[in-house]
Amino acid sequence: MEQLSVKPCKGLRGEIAVPGDKSISHRAVILGAIAEGPTEIRGLLRGADTLNTVKAFRQMGVAVEDGGDRLVIEGTARRGLQEPRDLLDMGNSGTGMRLLAGLLAGQDFFSVLTGDVYLRQRPMRRVTRPLRAMGATILGREGGRFAPLAIRGGKLAGIDHISPVSSAQVKSAVLLAGLHAQGRTSVTEPYPSRDHTERMLRQFGGRIETVGTTVTVDGGQRLSGCAIDVPADFSSAAFFTVAALIVKKSDLLLRGVGVNPTRTGLLPILQRMGARIEVAPRGEGEEPMADLHVVSSPLRGTTVTPDEVPAAIDEFPILCVAAAFAEGETTLTGASELRVKETDRIRAMRENLQALGADVSERDDGLVIRGGVPLRGARCNSFGDHRIAMAMAVAGLCCAGETVVEDTACIGTSFPGFRKILESAIR
């Protein structure tokens, strides 16, 4: 079992570049595969999650040319995918499984989606239920609650789906099915979730409407292949952002980071806590990018409200680390969605931070972290969750003694090269 040992450091300095955005990489591959003509993707995240998505489309007859610095996908148009001869293994990727479930619901063939032991424990009914309502036949463990998912796609009818949770994965799955349905399909959420699918559909020439928290697509659309530049992943950059804030004498520049406003909810929270972060925009495009200049800062506790959760959901593990090193109390509420991520992230962060000596209380929908207590190194468990693993590695930079994070092979799903980049920034 892989592990990562971290010792306290005196500062993080220099300029770093993190890998491409995982969410955007998935969507570029998926939409490129069903568009007409070639799609060239530059900056694709080459982590296990996205490479499994590429492999799945190759299994469905899509030609993919890998040039190293770019990926060229020869689109098959809406009905050009072929029935796979084997299981489509999505590894650890909830995004890959849920989005492909939506796409495959509209294909006139049989397919089976599976994944690793962690992915097979994640809830799928929130996706299978609306897809069944559209006319797809989907079987899974416990009535479609868990993968593997056996899908018999076919003729779908558009629906108006009111989602009880704000989830870009659920929204995107239903919208992808809606592209292959008769009539219009809409998804309404409690709060706006990340909008990468909507932005990218427009880039491929698709028609999509957004009114408040409702997104609508027309069925039968034809998409055209295009060029996609994938920005650096904000969620990956967040680990180094917080590391530079909590490690004294740090001064770090992160280049070309995606700053889509539906993804960057962590920034105003950190700035409210006293973080010195300068955001320098870089050009215009469907997906905005910026350079982030981060300088070590004394942080203070804050209250994170439910309406702030959707735009910062993936960054909560590293936000918990920031809170542990901030003066005063930080309260995180309305984040029950964290319990059904790669692991129960509320429980995982409570257990790991307590192992370091932090004062943490667990609630049904969040945590209360009383910061400012000196922390000591300890053995931490990733629970097979890449974000938990990296968050605890960052925490170890400010703990007395050595911190060992166990089961860190999962980091490669979203951030290959994390250890190397971290070591390069330590001074």
C-alpha positions as CSV (number, residue, x, y, z in Angstrom):
1,M,0.0,0.0,0.0
2,E,1.4,3.4,-1.0
3,Q,1.9,6.1,1.6
4,L,3.2,9.6,1.8
5,S,5.4,11.0,4.6
6,V,5.4,14.7,5.2
7,K,7.5,16.8,7.6
8,P,7.1,20.5,8.6
9,C,8.6,22.9,6.2
10,K,9.8,26.5,6.3
11,G,7.9,27.8,3.3
12,L,6.5,27.1,-0.2
13,R,7.9,29.4,-2.9
14,G,8.1,29.6,-6.7
15,E,5.8,29.1,-9.6
16,I,3.8,25.9,-10.2
17,A,1.4,24.5,-12.7
18,V,-1.2,21.9,-11.7
19,P,-2.8,19.4,-14.1
20,G,-5.9,20.1,-16.2
21,D,-9.4,20.3,-14.8
22,K,-10.9,16.9,-14.2
23,S,-14.5,17.9,-14.7
24,I,-13.8,19.7,-17.9
25,S,-11.6,16.9,-19.2
26,H,-14.5,14.4,-18.8
27,R,-17.0,16.5,-20.6
28,A,-14.6,17.4,-23.4
29,V,-14.1,13.6,-24.1
30,I,-17.8,12.8,-23.8
31,L,-19.1,15.6,-26.1
32,G,-16.2,15.2,-28.5
33,A,-17.2,11.5,-28.9
34,I,-20.9,12.4,-29.9
35,A,-20.1,15.5,-32.0
36,E,-19.6,15.5,-35.8
37,G,-16.0,15.8,-36.9
38,P,-12.8,15.9,-34.9
39,T,-12.3,17.5,-31.5
40,E,-8.8,18.5,-30.3
41,I,-8.3,18.6,-26.6
42,R,-5.3,20.4,-25.1
43,G,-4.4,20.2,-21.4
44,L,-6.4,17.1,-20.8
45,L,-6.0,15.7,-17.3
46,R,-4.1,12.4,-17.7
47,G,-5.3,10.9,-14.4
48,A,-6.9,7.5,-14.0
49,D,-10.4,8.9,-13.9
50,T,-10.3,10.7,-17.2
51,L,-8.3,8.0,-18.9
52,N,-11.0,5.5,-18.0
53,T,-13.5,7.7,-19.7
54,V,-11.3,7.7,-22.9
55,K,-11.0,3.9,-22.7
56,A,-14.7,3.5,-22.4
57,F,-15.3,5.5,-25.7
58,R,-12.6,3.5,-27.4
59,Q,-14.6,0.4,-26.4
60,M,-17.6,2.0,-28.1
61,G,-15.8,2.4,-31.4
62,V,-14.6,6.0,-31.1
63,A,-11.2,6.7,-32.6
64,V,-8.9,8.6,-30.3
65,E,-5.4,9.8,-31.3
66,D,-3.1,10.6,-28.4
67,G,-0.4,13.0,-29.4
68,G,1.0,13.5,-25.9
69,D,0.3,17.2,-25.6
70,R,-3.1,16.9,-27.2
71,L,-5.9,14.3,-27.7
72,V,-7.9,14.2,-31.0
73,I,-11.3,12.5,-30.9
74,E,-13.0,11.6,-34.1
75,G,-16.7,12.2,-33.2
76,T,-19.3,9.6,-34.3
77,A,-22.3,12.0,-34.1
78,R,-25.3,11.3,-31.8
79,R,-26.1,7.8,-33.0
80,G,-22.6,6.5,-34.0
81,L,-21.5,4.8,-30.8
82,Q,-21.3,1.0,-30.9
83,E,-22.4,-1.5,-28.3
84,P,-19.4,-2.3,-26.1
85,R,-18.3,-6.0,-26.0
86,D,-17.2,-5.8,-22.3
87,L,-17.9,-4.0,-19.1
88,L,-17.2,-0.2,-19.1
89,D,-15.0,0.1,-16.0
90,M,-15.0,3.7,-14.7
91,G,-12.5,3.0,-11.9
92,N,-13.1,5.5,-9.1
93,S,-14.9,8.2,-11.1
94,G,-18.4,9.2,-10.0
95,T,-18.4,11.8,-12.7
96,G,-17.5,9.3,-15.4
97,M,-20.1,6.8,-14.3
98,R,-23.0,9.2,-13.8
99,L,-22.4,11.2,-17.0
100,L,-22.0,8.1,-19.1
101,A,-25.2,6.6,-17.6
102,G,-27.0,9.7,-18.9
103,L,-25.4,9.4,-22.4
104,L,-25.9,5.6,-22.6
105,A,-29.6,5.9,-21.6
106,G,-30.2,7.4,-25.0
107,Q,-28.2,4.8,-27.0
108,D,-30.0,1.9,-28.7
109,F,-27.8,-0.8,-27.2
110,F,-26.9,-2.7,-24.0
111,S,-24.1,-1.6,-21.8
112,V,-22.8,-2.2,-18.2
113,L,-21.0,0.4,-16.1
114,T,-18.9,-0.7,-13.2
115,G,-16.1,0.7,-11.0
116,D,-13.8,0.0,-8.1
117,V,-15.0,-1.0,-4.6
118,Y,-15.4,2.7,-3.6
119,L,-17.4,3.7,-6.7
120,R,-19.7,0.7,-6.2
121,Q,-20.6,2.1,-2.8
122,R,-21.7,5.5,-4.1
123,P,-25.4,6.4,-4.6
124,M,-26.6,6.1,-8.2
125,R,-30.4,6.3,-7.7
126,R,-30.4,10.1,-8.0
127,V,-29.3,9.5,-11.6
128,T,-31.1,6.2,-12.4
129,R,-34.5,7.5,-11.2
130,P,-34.8,10.5,-13.7
131,L,-33.3,8.4,-16.5
132,R,-35.9,5.7,-15.9
133,A,-38.6,8.4,-15.9
134,M,-37.3,9.4,-19.4
135,G,-37.8,5.8,-20.6
136,A,-34.5,4.1,-20.1
137,T,-34.2,0.6,-18.6
138,I,-31.5,0.6,-15.9
139,L,-30.8,-2.2,-13.5
140,G,-28.4,-2.1,-10.6
141,R,-27.8,-3.4,-7.1
142,E,-30.6,-2.6,-4.6
143,G,-33.0,-1.5,-7.4
144,G,-30.5,0.8,-9.1
145,R,-29.1,2.4,-6.0
146,F,-25.6,1.1,-6.5
147,A,-23.4,0.0,-9.5
148,P,-22.8,-2.0,-11.5
149,L,-25.5,-0.5,-13.7
150,A,-26.9,-2.4,-16.6
151,I,-28.4,0.0,-19.2
152,R,-30.7,-0.8,-22.1
153,G,-31.0,2.5,-23.9
154,G,-33.5,3.6,-26.5
155,K,-36.2,6.1,-27.2
156,L,-36.4,8.7,-24.5
157,A,-38.9,11.4,-23.7
158,G,-37.9,14.8,-22.3
159,I,-38.8,15.5,-18.7
160,D,-38.8,18.4,-16.2
161,H,-36.7,17.1,-13.4
162,I,-36.6,18.8,-10.0
163,S,-33.4,17.6,-8.3
164,P,-33.5,17.5,-4.5
165,V,-29.8,18.2,-4.4
166,S,-27.5,20.6,-6.3
167,S,-25.3,18.2,-8.3
168,A,-23.5,18.9,-11.5
169,Q,-23.2,15.2,-12.1
170,V,-27.0,14.6,-11.8
171,K,-27.8,17.7,-13.9
172,S,-25.3,16.7,-16.6
173,A,-26.5,13.1,-16.8
174,V,-30.1,14.2,-17.4
175,L,-29.0,16.9,-19.9
176,L,-26.9,14.4,-21.9
177,A,-29.9,12.0,-22.0
178,G,-32.0,15.0,-23.0
179,L,-29.9,15.5,-26.1
180,H,-31.1,12.1,-27.3
181,A,-34.7,12.5,-26.1
182,Q,-37.9,13.7,-27.9
183,G,-38.9,17.2,-26.8
184,R,-37.4,19.4,-24.2
185,T,-35.6,18.3,-21.0
186,S,-35.0,20.6,-18.0
187,V,-33.3,20.3,-14.7
188,T,-34.1,22.5,-11.7
189,E,-31.8,22.6,-8.6
190,P,-32.0,24.2,-5.2
191,Y,-28.8,26.2,-5.9
192,P,-26.8,26.5,-9.1
193,S,-24.2,23.8,-9.4
194,R,-21.1,24.0,-11.6
195,D,-22.0,24.8,-15.2
196,H,-19.2,23.2,-17.2
197,T,-21.6,21.1,-19.2
198,E,-23.7,24.1,-20.2
199,R,-20.6,26.1,-21.2
200,M,-19.1,23.2,-23.2
201,L,-22.4,22.4,-25.0
202,R,-22.4,26.0,-26.3
203,Q,-18.8,25.6,-27.4
204,F,-19.8,22.5,-29.5
205,G,-22.6,24.5,-31.0
206,G,-25.4,23.2,-28.8
207,R,-28.5,25.2,-27.8
208,I,-29.1,25.4,-24.1
209,E,-31.1,27.8,-21.9
210,T,-30.5,28.8,-18.3
211,V,-33.1,30.6,-16.3
212,G,-32.4,30.9,-12.6
213,T,-31.6,27.4,-11.4
214,T,-33.3,25.7,-14.3
215,V,-31.4,24.5,-17.3
216,T,-33.1,23.3,-20.5
217,V,-32.0,21.5,-23.7
218,D,-33.8,20.4,-26.8
219,G,-33.5,16.9,-28.0
220,G,-32.1,15.9,-31.4
221,Q,-29.4,18.5,-31.5
222,R,-26.3,18.1,-33.7
223,L,-23.0,19.0,-32.2
224,S,-19.8,20.0,-34.1
225,G,-16.3,19.1,-33.1
226,C,-14.1,21.9,-31.9
227,A,-10.9,22.8,-30.1
228,I,-10.9,22.7,-26.3
229,D,-8.3,24.2,-24.0
230,V,-8.6,22.7,-20.6
231,P,-7.5,25.1,-17.8
232,A,-5.6,24.0,-14.7
233,D,-7.9,22.3,-12.1
234,F,-9.1,24.7,-9.4
235,S,-9.7,21.9,-7.0
236,S,-6.1,20.7,-7.4
237,A,-4.8,24.3,-7.1
238,A,-6.7,24.6,-3.8
239,F,-4.3,22.3,-2.0
240,F,-1.4,24.5,-2.8
241,T,-3.4,27.6,-2.2
242,V,-4.1,26.5,1.4
243,A,-0.6,25.1,1.8
244,A,0.9,28.5,1.0
245,L,-1.6,30.3,3.3
246,I,-0.8,28.2,6.4
247,V,2.9,27.6,6.0
248,K,4.8,30.7,7.1
249,K,7.1,32.6,4.7
250,S,5.3,31.2,1.7
251,D,4.9,33.0,-1.6
252,L,3.4,30.9,-4.4
253,L,2.2,31.6,-8.0
254,L,-0.2,29.2,-9.7
255,R,-0.5,29.6,-13.4
256,G,-3.6,29.3,-15.7
257,V,-6.1,28.1,-13.1
258,G,-9.7,27.7,-14.1
259,V,-11.8,30.3,-12.2
260,N,-15.3,29.4,-13.3
261,P,-17.5,31.2,-10.7
262,T,-19.6,28.1,-10.1
263,R,-16.3,26.3,-8.9
264,T,-14.4,29.0,-7.0
265,G,-16.6,29.3,-3.9
266,L,-13.5,28.5,-1.8
267,L,-11.8,31.8,-2.7
268,P,-14.3,34.2,-1.0
269,I,-14.4,31.9,2.0
270,L,-10.6,32.0,2.4
271,Q,-10.5,35.7,1.7
272,R,-13.1,36.2,4.5
273,M,-10.8,34.3,6.7
274,G,-8.0,36.7,6.0
275,A,-6.3,35.0,3.1
276,R,-4.0,37.1,0.8
277,I,-4.9,35.8,-2.7
278,E,-4.4,37.9,-5.8
279,V,-6.5,36.7,-8.8
280,A,-5.1,37.9,-12.2
281,P,-7.4,37.0,-15.1
282,R,-5.9,35.6,-18.3
283,G,-7.8,36.2,-21.5
284,E,-11.4,35.4,-22.4
285,G,-13.1,32.1,-23.2
286,E,-16.0,29.8,-22.3
287,E,-14.0,28.8,-19.2
288,P,-12.2,31.8,-17.5
289,M,-8.7,31.3,-16.3
290,A,-6.4,33.3,-14.0
291,D,-3.1,33.3,-12.2
292,L,-3.3,32.9,-8.5
293,H,-0.7,34.6,-6.3
294,V,-0.9,33.3,-2.7
295,V,1.1,34.7,0.3
296,S,1.1,33.1,3.8
297,S,-1.6,34.8,5.9
298,P,-2.9,34.5,9.5
299,L,-6.4,33.0,9.2
300,R,-9.4,33.4,11.4
301,G,-12.5,31.2,11.7
302,T,-15.7,31.8,9.8
303,T,-19.2,30.3,9.2
304,V,-19.8,28.6,5.9
305,T,-23.5,28.6,5.0
306,P,-25.5,26.1,3.0
307,D,-25.8,28.4,0.0
308,E,-22.0,28.5,-0.2
309,V,-21.6,24.8,-0.4
310,P,-22.3,23.9,-4.1
311,A,-19.5,26.1,-5.4
312,A,-17.0,24.8,-2.9
313,I,-18.1,21.2,-2.3
314,D,-14.9,19.5,-3.6
315,E,-12.7,21.8,-1.7
316,F,-14.2,21.1,1.8
317,P,-11.4,18.6,2.8
318,I,-8.7,21.3,2.3
319,L,-11.0,24.0,3.7
320,C,-11.1,21.9,6.9
321,V,-7.3,22.0,7.0
322,A,-7.3,25.8,6.7
323,A,-9.9,26.0,9.5
324,A,-7.7,23.8,11.8
325,F,-4.9,26.3,11.5
326,A,-7.1,29.4,11.8
327,E,-7.7,31.3,15.0
328,G,-11.2,30.8,16.4
329,E,-14.1,28.6,15.4
330,T,-15.2,27.6,11.9
331,T,-18.6,26.1,11.3
332,L,-19.4,24.2,8.1
333,T,-23.2,23.5,7.5
334,G,-25.4,22.3,4.8
335,A,-22.8,19.9,3.5
336,S,-24.5,16.5,3.9
337,E,-23.5,15.8,0.3
338,L,-20.0,15.2,1.5
339,R,-21.1,11.9,3.1
340,V,-21.7,10.3,-0.3
341,K,-18.5,11.4,-2.1
342,E,-15.5,9.0,-2.6
343,T,-15.9,8.4,1.1
344,D,-17.8,10.0,3.9
345,R,-15.7,13.2,3.9
346,I,-17.2,14.6,7.1
347,R,-16.3,11.6,9.1
348,A,-12.9,11.2,7.4
349,M,-11.8,14.7,8.1
350,R,-13.1,14.6,11.7
351,E,-11.1,11.4,12.4
352,N,-7.9,12.6,10.7
353,L,-7.9,16.1,12.2
354,Q,-8.5,14.6,15.6
355,A,-5.6,12.3,15.1
356,L,-3.4,15.4,14.6
357,G,-4.8,16.8,17.9
358,A,-7.4,19.2,16.4
359,D,-10.6,20.2,18.2
360,V,-13.3,19.0,15.9
361,S,-17.0,18.1,16.3
362,E,-19.1,16.3,13.7
363,R,-22.6,17.2,12.8
364,D,-25.0,15.5,10.4
365,D,-24.4,18.1,7.7
366,G,-21.0,19.4,8.5
367,L,-18.3,20.1,11.1
368,V,-17.3,22.6,13.8
369,I,-13.5,23.1,13.9
370,R,-11.9,25.1,16.7
371,G,-8.6,26.2,15.3
372,G,-5.4,27.7,16.7
373,V,-4.4,24.5,18.6
374,P,-0.8,23.3,17.9
375,L,-1.0,20.1,15.9
376,R,1.3,17.1,15.9
377,G,2.2,14.6,13.2
378,A,0.3,11.3,13.1
379,R,-0.8,8.5,10.9
380,C,-3.8,9.5,8.7
381,N,-6.1,7.4,6.5
382,S,-7.1,8.5,3.1
383,F,-10.0,6.1,3.0
384,G,-9.2,5.6,-0.7
385,D,-10.2,9.3,-1.3
386,H,-7.7,11.4,-3.3
387,R,-8.9,14.7,-1.8
388,I,-8.6,13.4,1.8
389,A,-5.1,12.1,1.0
390,M,-3.9,15.4,-0.4
391,A,-5.6,17.5,2.3
392,M,-3.8,15.5,5.1
393,A,-0.5,15.8,3.3
394,V,-0.9,19.6,3.3
395,A,-1.8,19.5,7.0
396,G,1.4,17.7,7.7
397,L,3.4,20.6,6.5
398,C,2.5,22.5,9.6
399,C,2.4,19.7,12.2
400,A,5.2,19.0,14.7
401,G,7.0,15.8,13.7
402,E,6.2,13.5,10.8
403,T,2.7,12.9,9.3
404,V,2.2,9.7,7.3
405,V,-0.8,9.5,5.0
406,E,-1.7,5.9,4.2
407,D,-3.3,4.5,1.0
408,T,-2.2,7.3,-1.3
409,A,-2.4,5.6,-4.7
410,C,-5.8,7.2,-5.1
411,I,-4.1,10.6,-5.6
412,G,-3.4,9.5,-9.2
413,T,-7.1,9.6,-10.1
414,S,-7.1,13.4,-10.1
415,F,-3.6,14.7,-9.5
416,P,-0.7,12.6,-11.0
417,G,2.5,14.2,-10.0
418,F,1.2,15.7,-6.7
419,R,4.1,14.5,-4.6
420,K,6.7,15.8,-7.1
421,I,5.1,19.2,-7.4
422,L,4.8,19.5,-3.6
423,E,8.5,18.6,-3.2
424,S,9.5,21.2,-5.8
425,A,7.8,24.0,-4.0
426,I,9.2,23.2,-0.5
427,R,12.0,25.5,0.6
